[in-house]
Structures are given as C-alpha cells and as structure tokens.
Amino acid sequence: MISENSAGDACRLEWFKSSYSDSSNSNECVEVAVAPGAVHVRDSKNLRGPRLAHCSAAWVAFVAYAASRS
C-alpha cells in the first residue's frame, strides 16, 4: 500500500490496487484511495499524474455497473 499527502489535502491518502489486478501485467492497473466524501483514482504507472475524484455515490454506481459487465 502506498501512502502520500495529496497537495492541498489535509487527509493522508492510502492508495491500493484491486485484488483483481493482474500482477503479471503491471501496465493495466489503477489505484484507488478512499477519503471522506470522495474516492480518488489514479494510473499506477504515473503516480504524480492526473487523478480523478468521485463522490462516494458515483463510485458505488460505477462498481456495480462494472461488476455487472464482467
């Protein structure tokens, strides 16, 4: 697990990869960090690159949608 302070954020983000990530292909992973009121997503290959922040309800809807598509 990777932890870092996000610029301008008071909370410490703890990043993790899904247990479903393919460890044999590290080029296709995203990392997620949960914070109060938001779920942050970033590319595991570009830790300092852009991040997306979603409200918790949007993340729950996305996960349900993704699970129904697999």
Buried (B, 14 or more C-beta within 10 A) or exposed (E): EEEEEBEEEEEEBBBEBEEEBEEEEEEEBBBBBBBEEBBBBBBBEEEEEEBBBBEEEEBEEEEEEEEEEE
